[in-house]
Amino acid sequence: MTGAEIMYAVGFFVGVFGAVFGVWKFFDSKIGAVRDDLALHKLHTAEHYVSKQGLRETTEQIMAAIGGVKDAVDNMTLRVDRIVENQSKPRASSRS
């Protein structure tokens, strides 16, 4: 092989390598953009939506508060029943 043929062969392989490298960088940049978009979406989701654990804790707090209100209403009902019972009993008056 002559020097010119070697230079053509080397130039060909450098050109092929450059083309493959260019395609690689193109797809890598597209994948990087998708990766960045996914990271932004995950951050947005974490900031704006509740987690399962957070929802569970909030539900437990609400249910405990509702249980407290139920107990208070039950106690109020017992008090009202006692008042009504006391009013319906005839009072014995001592008349002399």
C-alpha positions as CSV (number, residue, x, y, z in Angstrom):
1,M,0.0,0.0,0.0
2,T,1.2,3.4,-0.8
3,G,1.1,6.4,1.5
4,A,-2.0,7.8,-0.3
5,E,-3.9,4.6,0.1
6,I,-3.1,4.5,3.8
7,M,-4.2,8.1,4.2
8,Y,-7.5,7.3,2.4
9,A,-8.1,4.3,4.6
10,V,-7.3,6.3,7.8
11,G,-9.5,9.1,6.6
12,F,-12.3,6.7,5.9
13,F,-12.1,5.1,9.4
14,V,-11.9,8.6,11.0
15,G,-14.9,9.6,9.0
16,V,-16.9,6.5,10.1
17,F,-15.8,7.0,13.7
18,G,-16.8,10.7,13.5
19,A,-20.2,9.8,12.1
20,V,-20.8,7.1,14.8
21,F,-19.6,9.5,17.5
22,G,-22.0,12.3,16.1
23,V,-25.0,9.9,16.1
24,W,-24.0,8.8,19.6
25,K,-23.9,12.4,20.9
26,F,-27.2,13.2,19.2
27,F,-29.0,10.4,20.9
28,D,-27.2,11.0,24.2
29,S,-28.4,14.6,24.2
30,K,-32.0,13.5,23.5
31,I,-31.8,10.9,26.3
32,G,-30.3,13.6,28.6
33,A,-33.2,15.9,27.8
34,V,-35.8,13.2,28.6
35,R,-33.9,12.4,31.8
36,D,-34.0,16.1,32.9
37,D,-37.7,16.3,32.0
38,L,-38.4,13.2,34.1
39,A,-36.5,14.6,37.0
40,L,-38.5,17.9,36.8
41,H,-41.7,15.9,36.7
42,K,-40.7,13.8,39.8
43,L,-39.9,17.0,41.6
44,H,-43.2,18.6,40.7
45,T,-45.1,15.5,41.8
46,A,-43.3,15.3,45.1
47,E,-44.0,19.0,45.8
48,H,-47.6,19.1,44.8
49,Y,-49.1,15.7,45.6
50,V,-49.4,13.9,48.9
51,S,-47.6,10.7,49.7
52,K,-49.3,7.5,50.8
53,Q,-47.8,7.9,54.3
54,G,-48.9,11.5,54.5
55,L,-52.4,10.6,53.4
56,R,-52.5,7.8,56.0
57,E,-51.4,10.1,58.8
58,T,-53.9,12.8,57.9
59,T,-56.7,10.3,57.6
60,E,-55.9,8.9,61.1
61,Q,-55.9,12.5,62.6
62,I,-59.3,13.2,61.0
63,M,-60.8,9.9,62.2
64,A,-59.5,10.6,65.7
65,A,-61.1,14.0,65.6
66,I,-64.4,12.6,64.4
67,G,-64.3,10.0,67.2
68,G,-63.8,12.9,69.7
69,V,-66.9,14.6,68.3
70,K,-68.9,11.4,68.5
71,D,-68.0,11.0,72.2
72,A,-69.0,14.6,72.9
73,V,-72.3,14.1,71.2
74,D,-72.9,10.9,73.1
75,N,-72.2,12.6,76.4
76,M,-74.5,15.5,75.4
77,T,-77.3,13.0,74.6
78,L,-76.9,11.4,78.1
79,R,-77.1,14.8,79.7
80,V,-80.2,15.8,77.8
81,D,-81.8,12.5,78.6
82,R,-81.2,13.1,82.3
83,I,-82.6,16.6,82.2
84,V,-85.8,15.3,80.4
85,E,-86.2,12.5,82.9
86,N,-85.8,14.9,85.8
87,Q,-88.5,17.2,84.4
88,S,-91.0,14.5,83.8
89,K,-90.9,13.2,87.4
90,P,-93.6,14.7,89.6
91,R,-92.2,16.6,92.4
92,A,-93.5,15.8,95.8
93,S,-94.2,19.0,97.7
94,S,-94.7,19.0,101.4
95,R,-97.9,20.9,102.3
96,S,-98.7,21.2,105.8
